[in-house]
Amino acid sequence: MTAPRLELSFLTFVPYDDPADAGRSLRDAIDLFRFAEELGYDIGWVRVRHLEKFLSSPFPLFAAISQATTRIRFGTAVLPMRYADPIAVAEDAATVDLLSGGRLELGVAGGIKPSAALLDGVYGTSELSFDDESQHRIARLRAALAGEPVAVAPEGGFPIAPPGTPLTVTPHSPGLADRVWYGPGSRATAVRTAEQGMDLLVSTLNGEDDGRSFEETQRDQIRAYKETFDVPGRTPRAVAGRIVLPSVTPEDDELFAEYIAWYAGRFDATGRPPAGTGFGVFSPTHHGSPDEVVASLQADVALQEATGLDIVLPANATHAMSRRILENVATSIAPRLGWAPA
């Protein structure tokens, strides 16, 4: 049996290097997607952050990207649904998906729980717990994407439909409901993702620390997901994010040096921050010569279980640095891992 083709994607935070020139950062993001499409990347993901110097509203950007590209898919990794209106997201997502010819991949999660103390006051509180409210909104989003009624026309109160008519979100984009991903932080949430029939996005952070390596814990999350997933007609997809900085030239060493030094000063060799300063375990940075990076990724036991490799660009990477990483990975790394340009 032939192994499925490895998919290659990238993730950008769309950083606003200069808040006064956020428009340039957005235009740089469009250029980055165009460049990635030329290199053969399958998907480009964006991180969504609120009240930070990163992208906060992905769908207008996706609409622009959809018109500047022809093939590459794009998605959210992830959209924090605790602070999003599920019906508005369904409307925006379907509109973008139709504009692009069905290229949207919609990644969701609850959000960063420690931020609730701040964001609840901005986006509204809930009588439910953070997790319960998040799951409620995700379920409502998925039902809306699937075309399930979200309301019924009332007696004499809705001019375009007879009373009692089931009302669904418009526009509807067929197939989008099967392209919803979830970003879990533990084995239990990975299993729940499979039970709910969503695809899996595992990132460079594990929310649970059982004392083992980052890769071993994440491998078991992906395995549990794949063993549990049982949706007729669909094959489980599991994409794993990694920070990959291959140096092809001496100039690359200089370009990546600051980030590598920053990472080394923030985490120990196992990806754990100093006690009391953070949570979870972080993926190591894969850097060095192409041979060293390929060997490092081939030894990653979690990647051996994944169907896709996601190149996570450093949060504050410059546009030039982002382009260089994507080029080096596509030309010197990914083909040696079994990937072929789309």
C-alpha positions in Angstrom: 0.0 0.0 0.0 1.4 3.4 -1.0 1.9 5.8 1.8 -0.1 9.0 1.5 1.7 12.0 0.2 3.2 14.2 2.9 1.6 17.7 2.9 3.7 20.8 3.5 2.3 23.9 5.1 3.6 27.0 6.9 2.2 29.2 9.7 2.6 32.9 10.1 1.5 35.2 12.9 1.4 38.1 10.4 3.4 40.2 12.8 3.0 44.0 12.7 6.7 45.0 12.9 5.6 48.6 13.1 2.0 49.1 14.4 1.8 52.3 12.5 2.4 50.4 9.2 0.1 47.4 9.8 -1.1 47.7 6.2 2.4 46.8 4.9 2.4 43.7 7.1 -0.9 42.5 5.7 0.4 43.1 2.1 3.6 41.2 3.1 1.4 38.3 4.2 -0.3 38.2 0.7 3.1 38.2 -0.9 4.2 35.3 1.4 1.3 33.2 0.3 2.0 33.9 -3.4 5.6 33.0 -2.8 4.7 29.8 -1.0 2.3 28.8 -3.8 5.2 29.2 -6.3 7.4 26.9 -4.1 4.6 24.3 -4.1 3.4 24.5 -0.5 0.0 22.9 0.1 -1.4 25.1 2.8 -0.6 28.4 4.5 -1.9 28.9 8.1 -2.3 32.1 10.1 -2.3 32.4 13.9 -5.1 34.6 15.3 -4.3 36.8 18.3 -6.4 39.5 20.0 -5.1 42.8 21.4 -1.5 41.8 20.3 0.7 42.9 17.4 -0.4 40.0 15.3 -3.3 39.2 13.0 -6.7 39.4 14.7 -9.2 39.2 11.7 -8.3 36.5 9.2 -11.2 36.4 6.8 -10.6 39.8 5.1 -7.0 38.7 4.6 -8.1 35.4 3.2 -10.4 37.1 0.8 -7.4 39.1 -0.6 -5.2 36.0 -0.7 -7.9 34.0 -2.5 -7.7 36.6 -5.3 -3.9 36.7 -5.4 -3.4 33.0 -5.7 -5.0 30.1 -7.6 -4.1 26.8 -5.8 -2.7 27.1 -2.3 -5.1 26.5 0.5 -5.2 28.7 3.6 -6.5 28.3 7.1 -6.7 29.5 10.7 -4.4 27.8 13.2 -6.2 28.4 15.3 -9.2 30.7 15.6 -10.0 31.1 19.4 -13.7 30.4 19.4 -14.3 31.4 23.0 -14.1 35.0 21.7 -15.8 34.6 18.3 -19.4 34.6 17.3 -20.0 31.2 15.7 -22.7 32.4 13.3 -20.6 35.3 12.1 -17.6 33.0 11.6 -19.8 30.6 9.6 -20.9 33.4 7.3 -17.4 34.8 6.8 -15.9 31.4 6.3 -18.4 30.3 3.7 -18.1 33.5 1.8 -14.3 33.2 1.7 -14.5 29.5 0.8 -16.8 30.2 -2.2 -14.6 33.1 -3.3 -11.6 30.8 -3.3 -13.1 27.8 -5.0 -13.1 25.7 -1.8 -9.6 26.4 -0.5 -10.4 27.3 3.2 -9.2 25.0 6.0 -10.8 26.2 9.3 -8.8 25.5 12.4 -10.4 26.2 15.7 -9.8 25.8 19.4 -11.0 27.4 22.6 -8.2 29.9 23.0 -5.5 30.6 25.6 -7.2 30.1 28.9 -4.9 32.3 31.0 -6.0 35.2 28.8 -9.5 34.9 30.0 -9.0 37.3 32.8 -8.4 40.0 30.3 -10.4 39.0 27.2 -13.6 38.2 29.1 -13.9 41.9 29.9 -13.4 42.8 26.3 -15.5 40.2 24.5 -18.0 39.3 27.1 -18.4 36.9 30.0 -20.2 33.6 30.1 -22.1 31.6 32.8 -20.3 28.5 31.4 -16.7 27.5 32.1 -14.1 28.6 29.6 -14.0 25.1 28.1 -17.7 24.5 28.1 -18.4 27.9 26.4 -15.7 27.2 23.8 -17.1 23.8 23.0 -20.6 25.2 22.8 -19.5 27.8 20.2 -17.5 25.3 18.2 -20.5 22.9 18.0 -22.8 25.8 16.9 -20.3 26.8 14.3 -20.0 23.3 12.8 -23.8 22.9 12.8 -24.1 26.2 10.9 -21.4 25.2 8.4 -23.3 21.9 7.8 -26.4 23.7 6.8 -28.4 22.9 9.9 -31.2 25.4 10.8 -30.1 28.1 13.3 -33.6 29.6 13.7 -37.2 29.4 12.6 -39.1 32.2 10.9 -41.6 33.6 13.4 -45.2 34.4 12.9 -45.4 37.6 10.9 -41.9 38.7 11.8 -39.7 37.6 9.0 -40.6 39.1 5.6 -38.7 36.6 3.3 -39.9 33.3 4.6 -43.3 31.9 5.7 -43.7 31.4 9.4 -42.2 28.1 10.6 -39.6 28.0 7.9 -36.2 26.7 9.1 -33.5 29.3 8.5 -29.9 28.4 7.7 -26.7 30.5 7.5 -26.1 31.9 4.0 -24.1 31.6 1.9 -23.6 27.9 2.3 -20.4 26.3 1.0 -20.7 22.6 0.4 -17.8 20.6 1.9 -16.5 23.2 4.2 -18.0 21.4 7.2 -15.6 18.6 6.6 -12.6 20.9 6.6 -12.7 21.9 10.3 -9.6 21.3 12.3 -9.1 21.4 16.1 -5.9 22.3 18.0 -5.7 20.0 21.1 -3.4 20.4 24.0 -3.6 16.9 25.4 -4.3 13.2 24.6 -7.9 13.5 25.9 -8.7 16.5 23.7 -7.1 14.7 20.7 -9.4 11.8 21.2 -12.4 14.1 21.6 -11.4 15.7 18.3 -11.5 12.3 16.6 -14.9 11.5 18.2 -16.3 14.8 16.8 -14.9 14.1 13.3 -12.6 17.0 13.0 -9.1 17.0 11.6 -6.1 17.5 14.0 -3.7 20.4 14.3 -0.9 19.8 16.9 1.4 22.7 17.5 4.8 23.5 18.9 3.3 23.4 22.4 2.0 20.5 24.5 -0.3 21.6 27.2 0.3 18.4 29.2 3.7 17.4 30.7 4.0 13.7 31.6 7.7 13.9 32.0 8.5 12.4 28.6 9.9 14.2 25.6 7.7 16.6 23.6 7.8 14.3 20.6 6.8 11.2 22.5 3.8 12.8 24.2 2.7 14.3 20.9 3.2 11.0 19.1 0.7 9.4 21.4 -1.8 12.2 21.0 -1.7 11.7 17.2 -1.9 7.9 17.5 -4.9 8.1 19.8 -6.6 10.5 17.4 -6.0 8.2 14.4 -7.1 5.1 16.3 -10.4 6.8 17.3 -11.3 8.6 14.1 -14.1 6.8 12.3 -15.9 8.9 9.8 -17.1 7.1 6.7 -15.5 8.3 3.5 -12.9 10.4 5.2 -9.2 9.7 6.1 -8.0 11.4 9.3 -5.6 14.3 8.7 -3.0 15.2 11.4 -0.7 18.2 10.8 2.2 18.8 13.2 3.9 22.2 13.6 7.7 22.6 13.9 10.1 25.5 13.9 12.6 24.7 11.1 15.6 26.9 10.4 17.8 25.3 7.8 21.0 27.2 7.0 22.0 26.8 3.3 24.5 29.7 3.3 26.6 31.5 5.9 24.1 34.4 5.6 21.4 32.1 6.8 23.4 31.5 10.0 23.4 35.3 10.6 19.7 35.6 9.8 18.6 32.9 12.3 21.2 33.6 15.0 19.1 36.0 17.1 16.1 33.7 17.2 18.1 30.6 18.1 19.9 32.5 20.9 16.5 33.8 22.2 15.0 30.3 22.2 18.1 28.8 24.0 17.7 31.5 26.7 14.1 30.8 27.3 13.8 27.0 27.3 16.0 24.2 28.5 17.2 21.3 26.2 13.9 19.5 26.7 11.7 22.5 25.7 10.6 23.3 29.3 10.7 26.9 30.6 12.2 27.7 34.0 10.0 26.5 36.9 7.1 28.8 37.5 7.5 30.8 34.3 5.3 29.0 31.9 3.2 26.0 31.1 3.6 22.9 29.0 6.5 21.6 26.9 7.7 23.2 23.7 9.0 21.6 20.5 12.8 22.1 20.0 13.9 24.3 17.1 15.3 22.3 14.2 18.3 24.3 12.9 21.6 23.7 11.3 22.8 22.4 7.9 20.2 20.7 5.6 21.7 17.3 6.6 21.4 18.1 10.3 17.8 19.4 10.0 16.7 16.4 7.9 18.2 14.0 10.4 16.5 15.9 13.3 13.1 15.8 11.6 13.4 12.2 10.6 14.1 11.3 14.2 11.0 13.1 15.4 8.6 10.2 16.4 5.5 12.5 16.3 6.2 13.6 12.7 6.4 9.9 11.8 2.7 9.7 12.7 1.6 13.0 11.0 0.2 13.4 7.6 1.5 16.9 7.2 4.5 19.0 8.3 3.7 22.6 9.2 6.6 25.0 9.2 5.9 27.5 12.1 7.6 30.8 11.3 9.0 32.6 14.4 6.4 35.0 15.7 8.4 38.1 15.0 10.1 36.9 11.9 10.8 39.7 9.3 9.3 39.2 5.9 12.7 38.5 4.4 13.4 35.9 7.1 10.0 34.2 6.5 10.6 34.0 2.7 14.1 32.6 3.3 12.8 29.9 5.6 10.1 28.8 3.2 12.5 28.7 0.3 15.2 26.7 2.2 12.6 24.1 3.5 11.0 23.7 0.1 14.2 23.2 -1.8 16.6 21.6 0.7 14.5 19.8 3.4 11.0 18.7 2.5 11.8 16.7 -0.7 14.1 14.5 1.4 11.2 13.8 3.8 8.9 12.5 1.0 7.2 15.7 0.0 6.8 16.7 -3.7 5.7 20.2 -4.7 2.0 20.5 -5.5 
